[in-house]
Amino acid sequence: MTHFSPALFTFLKDLAAHNDKAWLDAHRDRYHGHRQEVIAFTEALYDQLATVDTMPWQDPKKSVARINNNRKFHPDKPPYKDHFGIMVNRGRGKAGLYLHIHPAAAFFGGGIYRPARDIRAAIRAQIDERGAELRAALQKEAFRDRFGTLQGDQLKVAPRDYPRDHPHVDLLRYQDFVFSRPLSQRQLRSPQLLEALSADFAAALPFLRFLDTALAES
């Protein structure tokens, strides 16, 4: 499986318009068929990314997020998500990748989103010591052309224990360390999708390896 079918996006649009258990129960065969489509793509995606960097074998089923929303802490959410999500595990102690499959708001990205306090502290310690290395990774043409710059929440001032005039204060202020680029439905349906995602991975790899080092020391 190298790309996604038009029928998958029709299903997601229908689910968004009829987001309740009765509708999904009546369309379980469609759902399971498209989930299998996503699982098959996930397996091919791991194989493709492994041509860029070492990638441990993962059960593709475990990388595809559940369609059910967690309503225990968010009771106002609808019962089901309006997208499929693939969480790419690069291995224990490594920053991950994520593919968001949606008819109109799809994206591919990665990094560390909402890290725990100790992990965020370890990343900032890495920036303090090796900020020039991180800045160089972010300024590579391939990264900038695809992702622009880092994304996520930022502090308004330098974090505690770091001076406001730190040479890398702009990087230290980040609370998330993530990147992404939008994907059109046309791109998701293209036979060249796998090749495009592997090129994205290659462009992001220096940044991801910087995070990997911080995770190893956290």
Backbone torsions as a table, in degrees:
resi	resn	phi	psi	omega
1	MET	NA	114.3	-175.8
2	THR	-104.9	-10.8	-178.3
3	HIS	-164.0	-178.5	-175.2
4	PHE	-106.8	151.3	-176.4
5	SER	-84.3	153.6	173.9
6	PRO	-57.7	-33.7	-177.8
7	ALA	-63.4	-30.5	178.8
8	LEU	-62.0	-41.8	-179.0
9	PHE	-73.2	-32.0	173.8
10	THR	-63.0	-42.6	177.8
11	PHE	-60.6	-45.2	-178.6
12	LEU	-64.7	-36.8	176.1
13	LYS	-65.6	-42.0	178.6
14	ASP	-64.2	-41.3	179.3
15	LEU	-63.2	-41.3	178.7
16	ALA	-63.0	-33.5	-178.8
17	ALA	-80.8	-21.8	-177.1
18	HIS	-133.6	61.5	-170.5
19	ASN	-86.7	77.4	175.6
20	ASP	-151.5	164.5	-174.1
21	LYS	-64.1	-39.0	-177.9
22	ALA	-61.2	-42.8	-179.9
23	TRP	-66.3	-45.9	-177.8
24	LEU	-66.3	-36.8	177.0
25	ASP	-59.1	-36.8	-179.5
26	ALA	-76.1	-12.5	-177.2
27	HIS	-126.4	30.6	-178.6
28	ARG	-61.0	-37.2	-178.9
29	ASP	-63.1	-41.7	176.9
30	ARG	-62.2	-46.9	-178.7
31	TYR	-58.6	-50.7	-177.2
32	HIS	-64.3	-35.0	177.1
33	GLY	-63.4	-43.0	-179.1
34	HIS	-75.7	-31.9	174.2
35	ARG	-62.4	-41.8	177.0
36	GLN	-63.3	-35.4	176.0
37	GLU	-60.7	-44.2	179.6
38	VAL	-67.3	-39.3	178.5
39	ILE	-63.3	-43.5	178.9
40	ALA	-62.4	-40.5	176.9
41	PHE	-64.3	-39.9	-179.3
42	THR	-59.9	-42.1	178.3
43	GLU	-62.3	-43.2	177.9
44	ALA	-65.9	-34.7	-179.7
45	LEU	-65.1	-44.5	177.5
46	TYR	-58.6	-44.2	179.5
47	ASP	-61.3	-41.2	-179.5
48	GLN	-68.0	-44.4	-179.0
49	LEU	-66.0	-29.2	178.9
50	ALA	-66.7	-15.8	175.5
51	THR	-77.5	-14.3	179.2
52	VAL	-95.3	-43.4	-178.1
53	ASP	-153.5	157.0	-179.5
54	THR	-53.9	128.5	-177.6
55	MET	-131.9	117.4	179.8
56	PRO	-67.2	151.1	177.3
57	TRP	-66.2	136.2	177.2
58	GLN	-132.1	144.5	172.4
59	ASP	-68.2	113.4	-175.7
60	PRO	-59.0	-28.2	179.0
61	LYS	-61.0	-35.2	-177.4
62	LYS	-76.5	-14.1	179.3
63	SER	-88.9	-14.3	-179.3
64	VAL	-92.0	121.0	-176.6
65	ALA	-66.2	150.5	176.3
66	ARG	-64.4	147.6	-179.9
67	ILE	-77.8	-22.5	-178.5
68	ASN	-73.2	135.8	171.0
69	ASN	-76.7	147.7	173.4
70	ASN	-83.7	101.7	-175.0
71	ARG	-95.4	0.8	179.1
72	LYS	-62.8	-43.3	-179.4
73	PHE	-102.1	-10.2	179.5
74	HIS	-134.1	69.9	-175.3
75	PRO	-64.0	-16.8	-178.9
76	ASP	-82.8	-9.9	179.0
77	LYS	-72.3	152.8	174.5
78	PRO	-67.4	165.2	-176.9
79	PRO	-61.3	-31.8	-172.1
80	TYR	-128.3	151.6	175.2
81	LYS	-73.4	154.8	179.1
82	ASP	-100.6	23.6	-177.0
83	HIS	-153.5	166.9	166.3
84	PHE	-106.3	145.5	178.4
85	GLY	-127.8	134.1	176.8
86	ILE	-114.3	117.7	178.6
87	MET	-101.2	108.8	-176.2
88	VAL	-87.2	117.0	179.0
89	ASN	-92.3	111.5	-179.8
90	ARG	-81.9	-1.9	-178.5
91	GLY	127.3	162.3	-177.7
92	ARG	-62.0	132.5	178.3
93	GLY	74.5	22.8	178.1
94	LYS	-125.4	148.4	177.7
95	ALA	-67.2	144.2	-173.1
96	GLY	-100.0	178.8	176.0
97	LEU	-123.7	159.6	-177.7
98	TYR	-147.2	135.0	174.9
99	LEU	-118.1	121.6	-178.3
100	HIS	-105.2	114.8	-173.8
101	ILE	-104.4	108.6	-173.5
102	HIS	-145.2	146.9	-178.5
103	PRO	-59.9	-30.2	-174.2
104	ALA	-134.6	-5.2	-176.0
105	ALA	-138.5	45.7	-179.0
106	ALA	-81.9	153.9	175.8
107	PHE	-159.4	162.0	173.8
108	PHE	-125.9	135.1	-179.2
109	GLY	-164.3	-163.5	-179.3
110	GLY	178.2	-170.6	-177.4
111	GLY	113.5	-145.9	-179.7
112	ILE	-130.9	114.8	-177.3
113	TYR	-102.8	129.2	179.8
114	ARG	50.1	59.5	-179.1
115	PRO	-66.7	152.1	173.4
116	ALA	-62.0	160.2	-173.5
117	ARG	-56.9	-42.9	-177.6
118	ASP	-68.4	-35.0	178.2
119	ILE	-69.9	-42.5	177.9
120	ARG	-61.6	-39.8	178.3
121	ALA	-63.7	-39.3	179.4
122	ALA	-66.3	-39.4	178.2
123	ILE	-65.0	-42.2	179.8
124	ARG	-66.3	-35.9	176.1
125	ALA	-63.0	-38.4	176.5
126	GLN	-63.9	-41.7	179.1
127	ILE	-64.2	-40.3	179.5
128	ASP	-59.4	-41.2	-175.6
129	GLU	-88.1	-34.2	-170.6
130	ARG	-134.0	35.9	-177.4
131	GLY	-60.0	-33.1	179.8
132	ALA	-63.3	-34.6	178.3
133	GLU	-66.5	-43.4	177.9
134	LEU	-64.3	-43.4	-179.1
135	ARG	-61.8	-39.0	178.7
136	ALA	-64.5	-39.2	178.7
137	ALA	-63.8	-40.3	-178.4
138	LEU	-74.0	-22.9	-177.5
139	GLN	-94.0	-0.8	175.9
140	LYS	-62.1	140.0	-175.1
141	GLU	-57.0	-42.2	-178.1
142	ALA	-62.5	-38.6	178.7
143	PHE	-69.3	-49.0	-177.5
144	ARG	-60.7	-42.0	-177.2
145	ASP	-63.9	-34.0	-177.2
146	ARG	-89.3	-43.2	-168.2
147	PHE	-117.8	-10.9	-178.1
148	GLY	79.0	-95.9	-179.8
149	THR	-145.4	-174.3	176.9
150	LEU	-62.2	153.7	179.0
151	GLN	-128.9	164.4	178.0
152	GLY	118.4	177.3	-178.4
153	ASP	-67.4	147.5	177.8
154	GLN	-134.3	149.6	170.2
155	LEU	-73.2	155.4	177.6
156	LYS	-77.6	-27.1	-180.0
157	VAL	-130.3	179.2	178.9
158	ALA	-62.2	145.8	176.8
159	PRO	-66.5	160.3	178.8
160	ARG	-54.8	142.8	178.3
161	ASP	80.6	3.2	176.6
162	TYR	-125.7	135.6	-177.9
163	PRO	-69.8	152.0	-179.6
164	ARG	-67.0	-21.9	-179.8
165	ASP	-100.2	20.6	177.3
166	HIS	-58.5	139.0	-177.2
167	PRO	-62.6	-18.4	179.5
168	HIS	-121.4	33.8	-176.6
169	VAL	-62.0	-32.2	-179.9
170	ASP	-63.3	-32.6	177.6
171	LEU	-82.4	-35.6	179.3
172	LEU	-64.5	-27.4	-177.2
173	ARG	-70.7	-17.7	-179.0
174	TYR	-66.2	139.5	173.8
175	GLN	-104.8	-23.1	169.4
176	ASP	-113.3	152.9	179.6
177	PHE	-130.5	76.5	-171.7
178	VAL	-132.8	160.9	175.8
179	PHE	-140.2	157.5	175.6
180	SER	-164.5	163.4	171.2
181	ARG	-141.1	142.6	-179.9
182	PRO	-70.7	153.0	176.7
183	LEU	-128.6	132.9	176.6
184	SER	-82.2	162.3	175.1
185	GLN	-61.1	-35.4	177.8
186	ARG	-60.6	-41.5	178.4
187	GLN	-66.2	-38.6	-180.0
188	LEU	-69.0	-23.1	179.5
189	ARG	-96.4	2.9	-177.2
190	SER	-83.0	138.4	174.6
191	PRO	-61.6	-15.0	178.5
192	GLN	-91.9	10.7	-175.8
193	LEU	-59.6	-47.4	-178.1
194	LEU	-59.6	-43.1	179.3
195	GLU	-63.7	-39.1	179.2
196	ALA	-65.2	-41.3	-179.4
197	LEU	-69.3	-34.9	177.9
198	SER	-68.9	-34.1	175.4
199	ALA	-66.3	-38.3	175.1
200	ASP	-60.7	-45.3	-179.8
201	PHE	-60.0	-45.4	179.1
202	ALA	-60.1	-40.5	179.8
203	ALA	-66.5	-33.1	-176.9
204	ALA	-89.3	-9.8	-171.5
205	LEU	-59.8	-42.2	177.5
206	PRO	-59.4	-39.6	177.0
207	PHE	-66.5	-44.4	179.9
208	LEU	-62.1	-39.4	179.5
209	ARG	-67.0	-33.0	174.1
210	PHE	-60.8	-45.9	177.6
211	LEU	-65.0	-38.5	179.0
212	ASP	-56.8	-42.5	-179.4
213	THR	-62.9	-41.2	178.0
214	ALA	-65.2	-41.0	178.9
215	LEU	-63.0	-37.3	179.9
216	ALA	-66.0	-25.2	-177.6
217	GLU	-99.3	-3.1	-178.0
218	SER	-80.8	NA	NA
